[in-house]
Amino acid sequence: MRLYDYGPSQNCFKVRLLAAHLGMALEVVPVSIFNGEGALPEFLAKNPMGTVPLLETDSGEYLPESNAILTFLAEGTPYLPCDSMPRAQVPNWHSFPLEAAARRVLLSGGQAAEAVSSPITNS
Ligand SMILES: N[C@@H](CCC(=O)N[C@@H](CS)C(=O)NCC(=O)O)C(=O)O
């Protein structure tokens, strides 16, 4: 399988980390997203969102979205249990970072988002 990847991306790191835990070999294809490689027609044909990570299976199917890729890779392993409650905890924890970030933004009245998007100054 092939992973379209950007080294500093945490979403890509999650996928590489799980693959390493599973002893799964992934062919890593670097995509230089800040140089526009994600917006090239040949990449958009694989993933219309233009984002990484993107998994290409051995049968040539494409799967974007880090959490979907994690779920796909984890199937049949202890990282995705069969029993319903522990299995449901997986999407629960996948949602946690986004939910936690959204709550912080909402509870701060938007100031948390402004702090993140404001340029750092030395004044
Ligand atoms: N929800 C997606 C987010 C994907 C995403 O935004 N990836 C970033 C790198 S971390 C990217 O490709 N950015 C390039 C762009 O948005 O054009 C996931 O979890 O995979």
The ligand as an SDF file (V2000), in Angstrom:
LIG
                    3D

 20 19  0  0  0  0  0  0  0  0999 V2000
   -9.5530   15.8420    8.1390 N   0  0  0  0  0  0  0  0  0  0  0  0
   -8.4210   15.5500    7.2940 C   0  0  0  0  0  0  0  0  0  0  0  0
   -7.5340   16.7650    7.2360 C   0  0  0  0  0  0  0  0  0  0  0  0
   -6.5400   16.6480    6.0900 C   0  0  0  0  0  0  0  0  0  0  0  0
   -5.7010   17.8900    5.9790 C   0  0  0  0  0  0  0  0  0  0  0  0
   -6.1700   19.0360    6.1630 O   0  0  0  0  0  0  0  0  0  0  0  0
   -4.4400   17.6690    5.6610 N   0  0  0  0  0  0  0  0  0  0  0  0
   -3.5320   18.7660    5.5170 C   0  0  0  0  0  0  0  0  0  0  0  0
   -2.1880   18.3450    6.0560 C   0  0  0  0  0  0  0  0  0  0  0  0
   -2.3300   18.0130    7.7970 S   0  0  0  0  0  0  0  0  0  0  0  0
   -3.4190   19.1130    4.0460 C   0  0  0  0  0  0  0  0  0  0  0  0
   -3.2960   18.2450    3.2200 O   0  0  0  0  0  0  0  0  0  0  0  0
   -3.4700   20.4120    3.7500 N   0  0  0  0  0  0  0  0  0  0  0  0
   -3.3430   20.8610    2.4050 C   0  0  0  0  0  0  0  0  0  0  0  0
   -4.5470   21.6420    1.9590 C   0  0  0  0  0  0  0  0  0  0  0  0
   -5.5040   21.7840    2.7380 O   0  0  0  0  0  0  0  0  0  0  0  0
   -4.5300   22.1140    0.8260 O   0  0  0  0  0  0  0  0  0  0  0  0
   -7.6680   14.3310    7.8490 C   0  0  0  0  0  0  0  0  0  0  0  0
   -7.8150   14.0450    9.0430 O   0  0  0  0  0  0  0  0  0  0  0  0
   -6.9500   13.6690    7.0830 O   0  0  0  0  0  0  0  0  0  0  0  0
  1  2  1  0
  2  3  1  0
  2 18  1  0
  3  4  1  0
  4  5  1  0
  5  6  2  0
  5  7  1  0
  7  8  1  0
  8  9  1  0
  8 11  1  0
  9 10  1  0
 11 12  2  0
 11 13  1  0
 13 14  1  0
 14 15  1  0
 15 16  2  0
 15 17  1  0
 18 19  2  0
 18 20  1  0
M  END
$$$$
